[in-house]
Amino acid sequence: MADRRRNNTARMDGYRHQSRMQSTYIEGNTARKLDVYSEPLSGIDYKEQRVREVRLIRNRARARQMNLGFVIFLAAASVVFTLICGQYLQVRAEVSTAASRVESLEGQLRDLRTANDYRQNALESMTDINHVYDVAVNQLGMVYPSQDQLVTYESTPSEYVIQSGSLE
């Protein structure tokens, strides 16, 4: 009978607690923070709740701790990451150096082509066909060949002619 009364009283306390929360009226535009507390229903429930709280506190403490394996893993990952970043920076510097060298060589090539074109135009303008003919005929005594001095060979594009002796 005493157990029944205790259970009924606990149930009634629960109803009273709920009715107290439902009947609270809030004025203004902000809600007030309610002081909600839970009362243990019996001594056994209180002990279970306390054990759960202790376990929760221990689990949180374990979660915050770092064990040796995790620390070693983090250190190794940091070293690998640092090495990869170093390699990346080195490759990037090499690429930048190579790009600037290529640009410099392209500039040199452009300058050489310009100089070559200038010299080629100068040589072409210096070569006067009339002057060459005049020097060959007047100074060197050269003459055009006569018809009996001309020898004609017929060949196909895939063949070639080799002179093995004197033509005289």
C-alpha positions as CSV (number, residue, x, y, z in Angstrom):
1,M,0.0,0.0,0.0
2,A,2.9,2.3,0.8
3,D,4.5,1.6,-2.6
4,R,1.2,2.5,-4.3
5,R,1.0,5.8,-2.5
6,R,4.7,6.6,-3.4
7,N,4.0,5.8,-7.1
8,N,0.9,7.9,-7.1
9,T,2.6,10.8,-5.3
10,A,5.4,10.6,-7.9
11,R,2.9,10.6,-10.7
12,M,1.1,13.6,-9.2
13,D,4.4,15.5,-8.8
14,G,5.0,14.9,-12.5
15,Y,1.6,16.2,-13.4
16,R,2.1,19.2,-11.1
17,H,5.4,19.9,-12.7
18,Q,3.9,19.7,-16.2
19,S,1.0,21.9,-15.3
20,R,3.3,24.4,-13.7
21,M,5.3,24.7,-17.0
22,Q,2.1,25.0,-19.1
23,S,0.6,27.7,-17.0
24,T,3.6,30.0,-17.1
25,Y,2.8,33.3,-18.9
26,I,5.6,35.2,-20.5
27,E,5.2,39.0,-21.0
28,G,7.2,41.0,-23.4
29,N,9.1,40.1,-26.5
30,T,11.7,37.8,-25.0
31,A,11.3,34.5,-23.3
32,R,12.6,34.1,-19.8
33,K,14.7,31.1,-19.0
34,L,12.9,28.7,-16.8
35,D,14.6,27.1,-13.8
36,V,13.7,23.5,-14.7
37,Y,14.9,20.9,-12.3
38,S,14.3,17.2,-12.1
39,E,13.6,15.5,-8.9
40,P,14.6,11.9,-8.6
41,L,11.6,9.7,-8.3
42,S,13.3,7.3,-6.0
43,G,16.7,6.5,-4.5
44,I,17.4,3.8,-7.1
45,D,16.8,6.2,-10.0
46,Y,19.0,8.8,-8.4
47,K,21.9,6.3,-8.2
48,E,21.4,5.2,-11.8
49,Q,21.4,8.8,-12.9
50,R,24.5,9.6,-10.9
51,V,26.3,6.5,-12.4
52,R,25.3,7.7,-15.9
53,E,26.6,11.2,-15.2
54,V,29.9,9.8,-13.9
55,R,30.3,7.6,-17.0
56,L,29.4,10.6,-19.2
57,I,32.1,12.7,-17.5
58,R,34.7,9.9,-17.9
59,N,33.8,9.5,-21.6
60,R,34.2,13.2,-22.2
61,A,37.5,13.2,-20.5
62,R,38.7,10.2,-22.6
63,A,37.5,11.9,-25.8
64,R,39.6,15.0,-25.0
65,Q,42.7,13.0,-24.3
66,M,45.1,12.0,-27.1
67,N,46.8,8.7,-26.8
68,L,50.3,7.9,-28.1
69,G,49.2,6.3,-31.3
70,F,47.1,9.3,-32.3
71,V,50.0,11.7,-31.5
72,I,52.4,9.6,-33.6
73,F,49.9,9.6,-36.5
74,L,49.4,13.4,-36.3
75,A,53.2,13.9,-36.2
76,A,53.7,11.6,-39.2
77,A,50.9,13.3,-41.1
78,S,52.4,16.7,-40.3
79,V,55.9,15.6,-41.6
80,V,54.4,14.1,-44.8
81,F,52.4,17.3,-45.4
82,T,55.4,19.5,-44.8
83,L,57.5,17.4,-47.2
84,I,54.8,17.5,-49.9
85,C,54.5,21.3,-49.5
86,G,58.3,21.6,-49.8
87,Q,58.4,19.5,-52.9
88,Y,55.5,21.5,-54.4
89,L,57.3,24.8,-53.8
90,Q,60.5,23.5,-55.2
91,V,58.8,22.2,-58.4
92,R,56.9,25.5,-58.7
93,A,60.2,27.4,-58.4
94,E,61.8,25.2,-61.1
95,V,58.9,25.8,-63.4
96,S,59.1,29.5,-62.9
97,T,62.8,29.5,-63.6
98,A,62.3,27.4,-66.7
99,A,59.6,29.7,-67.9
100,S,61.7,32.8,-67.5
101,R,64.6,31.0,-69.3
102,V,62.4,30.0,-72.2
103,E,61.2,33.6,-72.4
104,S,64.8,34.8,-72.5
105,L,65.7,32.3,-75.2
106,E,62.7,33.2,-77.3
107,G,63.8,36.9,-77.1
108,Q,67.3,35.9,-78.2
109,L,65.9,33.8,-81.1
110,R,63.7,36.7,-82.2
111,D,66.8,39.0,-82.1
112,L,68.9,36.5,-84.1
113,R,66.1,36.1,-86.7
114,T,65.9,39.8,-87.1
115,A,69.6,40.1,-87.6
116,N,69.7,37.2,-90.0
117,D,66.9,38.7,-92.1
118,Y,68.8,42.1,-92.2
119,R,72.0,40.4,-93.3
120,Q,70.2,38.3,-95.9
121,N,68.6,41.4,-97.4
122,A,72.0,43.2,-97.4
123,L,73.6,40.2,-99.2
124,E,70.8,40.1,-101.8
125,S,71.0,43.7,-102.5
126,M,74.8,43.5,-102.9
127,T,74.5,40.7,-105.5
128,D,74.0,42.5,-108.8
129,I,73.7,40.1,-111.7
130,N,75.0,42.7,-114.2
131,H,78.1,43.3,-112.0
132,V,78.8,39.5,-111.8
133,Y,78.5,39.2,-115.6
134,D,80.8,42.1,-116.2
135,V,83.5,40.8,-113.8
136,A,83.3,37.2,-115.3
137,V,83.6,38.4,-118.9
138,N,85.9,41.3,-118.7
139,Q,88.2,40.4,-115.8
140,L,88.2,36.7,-115.8
141,G,87.8,36.2,-119.5
142,M,84.9,33.8,-119.4
143,V,82.7,33.2,-122.5
144,Y,79.5,31.4,-123.2
145,P,80.0,27.8,-124.5
146,S,79.5,26.9,-128.1
147,Q,77.0,24.3,-129.3
148,D,79.6,21.6,-129.7
149,Q,80.8,22.1,-126.1
150,L,77.4,21.4,-124.6
151,V,76.7,17.8,-123.5
152,T,73.1,17.0,-122.5
153,Y,72.1,14.0,-120.4
154,E,68.7,12.8,-119.8
155,S,67.9,11.4,-116.4
156,T,64.7,10.6,-114.4
157,P,64.1,12.2,-111.1
158,S,65.1,9.1,-109.2
159,E,68.5,8.8,-111.0
160,Y,71.6,10.9,-110.8
161,V,74.7,11.3,-113.1
162,I,78.2,10.8,-111.8
163,Q,81.1,12.1,-113.9
164,S,83.8,9.4,-113.9
165,G,86.3,11.1,-116.2
166,S,87.2,14.2,-118.1
167,L,84.7,15.5,-120.8
168,E,87.4,16.4,-123.3
